[in-house]
Amino acid sequence: MSRPDRTAPHVYLLFAHEPYYPAWAGEINTTIVAAASLLHPQVRQPDGARIHTHLVSARRPGEIVPISTLTHELDGGARWPDIGDWEAVTGDLLRLVHDRGCDALSLELPSLARALVCAGPDSEVRVVDSVSGAQRAYGPADRREVLAGAEWHLNWMEAGSRLWPGDGLLHPFSSAAE
């Protein structure tokens, strides 16, 4: 199988989804794919290519970018219609992962960790202790810790090679082409 790398730098998309329960694991509720998987022909286009262009712009190599970060960058989601249907694209990506059309890191994130990656980068998630009624706020530092844990798992998984984005990838849009 060819393993083209059409992103520079190599960046990853993290998205949460409805949980599923494969025989080999517990609940899988979050997935990480190579950004280039957005260029797969089985992903809604041109939406996937537009999301790819935005995703890889001004990122550090190896960065894991949650879809909620893109939402934050797109004026809280107000500009998503200019980019594409992220829900359809992530649904297509999940089907692609299930069909083994690309590699992915499938995660079982605890509810707090999942809430943190689903919230924007500057958001807080408040948790109330059901017994004492005490509240605790988790914020950007906690979110970065969750992403660092995901990065550790990704680095371990990729020890031999990077995530395969799939075959037959489309060419990415250039900034001038948008």
Secondary structure, 3 states (H helix, E strand, C coil): CCCCCCCCCCCEEEEEEEEECCCCCCCEEEEEEEHHHHHCCCCCCCHHHHHHHHHHCCCCCCCEEEHHHHHHHCHHHCCHHHHCCHHHHHHHHHHHHHCCCCCCEEECCCHHHHHHHHCCCCCCEEEECCCCCCEEEECHHHHHHHHHHHHHHHHHHCCCCCCCCCCCCCCCCCHHHC
